[in-house]
Amino acid sequence: MGTPKRGAEILLEILRSEGTRFIFGNPGTTELPLIDALIVNSDIHYVWGLQEATAVGIADGYSQASGKPAFVNLHTAGGLGHGMGAIMNAKIARVPMVITAGQQDLRHILADPLLAADLVQIAAPACKWCFEPNSLDDLPLILRRAFHSSVTPPREPVFLSLPMNILDEIGSPRLLPPSRIELSSVGLGVKQLAAGLLRFKPFRTVIVAGNDIAELGLGKATARVAQLIGAPVYGASWPSVNNYPSIDPFWRGSLPTTARGISEILAQYDCLLGLGGKSLVSIVYTMRDPIPESIEFYHISEDANDLGYNDAPRLGIFGNVRATLEALAEELGPKVPAATVKQNLEYAQQQKDALWLHLMDQAGASVRKDGNIAPIVAAKEVLRPLPDGFLLVDEAPCANAFTQQMHRSTGGRQYFHNRGGGLGWGMPAAVGVSLAHDRAPVLCVVGDGSAMYSPQALWSAAHEGTPVVFVVLNNREYGILKNFSINQPGYNANTHGFLAMDICDPKVDFQSLARSMGVESTLTSGPGEIGETIEAAIKSGKPQLIEIPVTGVAENLPPRV
């Protein structure tokens, strides 16, 4: 039995042993025991979001960039409700987080006091495991279990309800030490997989690298296999982080976001090697099965639920993806001549160079309309001054097809994207990415619609001193909804216009909005000005907002008659 301590002090002691540097949250009455303990425990830094979805978004970015589970503390039922959309984003993106919320004092919970609610039931749809302790003795064990569960595949948020009386109680419960759980086991079947892949000529096999690749740092192992078998590498259709260095000769970008588009690419090959899970995600119905019947499919995943979930692989291997790929490379290496590997690299680079030239031709052919520039041009000019490997957070639906292709990453966890689809993720996530890299500069490209879901992130960036450059591509509309509407036969939008999709009456004054949060702001529209403005903002070492007006969907449509 150790020295008696308050529950909140015990919680912080366990967080230290888990390597936790930050608590992300928004405090209320039920969180005061923890806030009070932090006043004299400044080694764990409290990252303050003015709204709970912003706090969760910052934690999401931190976790994805650092690879560590983030610890979040929200304000009882109301705060948990505010954060649920952001927590759902994290669940879909498989981001490990320990979400907590303060609960009323259990000694009068039967009297239905203000702020009391069934927090476990509220959190359950978005969290892998949820629990509320009944006594201080439960606290150390459930905290250890929460951290362990969040990082065990499939990685997801977990939730703990923390009653006020337990965090205020003084006692000496048994403190379990942190455990190291080794999950790097090689899957069975590597020899059979190698034999299957070697039956195909170079560039007849394609690799689809799911988000697990970035989560586990598997880029090098994937690249080695790609070189040996001559396989172009595509990323998930809805990525969360870049899962492969984009400067690598074999990288071909993310897959399209429709099943038909995915199928058209995969149909160009005879063999598919899938790595990780949830890679072939579509947003609108075009067809059900994105994997063509003609292709031979192999699959490696550390989550057994992924194998055979939507498709039937010829061989599915359950095991740590990195370790299994490394074993696969060792099996393939002696069987592939060095000259073949050299030829594979040269041909892959030729293909990549041709694709890049085509992309630049597209940008060059885009015209300026009514003083606004095309999103592809904006993406090109925004990224042009960035050095290779610069951290980029992307939630600009009008341009992310271009930013994904143009961003030059040198490794994993350098490009971050909103896999969950719930808007308002990007700006908070950028603050978290910066914190994960000791307040390194980050470029955050967002649409005007996305920006209005979480403008509080500007305040957090200023408060924390994170040098995030927020670039708002302002098309004054919900462009993704307009695109969907005009492509649906029979929709009234094709003849009668749009409803609730134009953000122009009144216009949002992003300059004033940013300044009200303590962030300097600039409006620029000329392509020649953008690069210089971005460079100056990065060199300032402070958070900045740059607004760039871009063309909208209606500006690119033929006139109606």
PyMOL commands that set and color helices and strands:
alter all, ss='L'
color gray80, all
select helices_A, chain A and resi 7-17+29-39+52-66+76-93+106-111+119-126+136-151+164-168+190-197+212-216+219-229+259-266+304-306+321-335+338-365+375-383+400-406+426-436+448-451+456-464+479-486+493-496+510-516+527-540+554-556
alter helices_A, ss='H'
color red, helices_A
select strands_A, chain A and resi 5-6+22-25+45-48+70-74+97-103+130-131+157-163+170-171+205-209+233-235+251-254+271-275+296-301+315-318+392-395+415-417+442-447+468-474+520-523+544-549
alter strands_A, ss='S'
color yellow, strands_A
deselect
rebuild
show_as cartoon
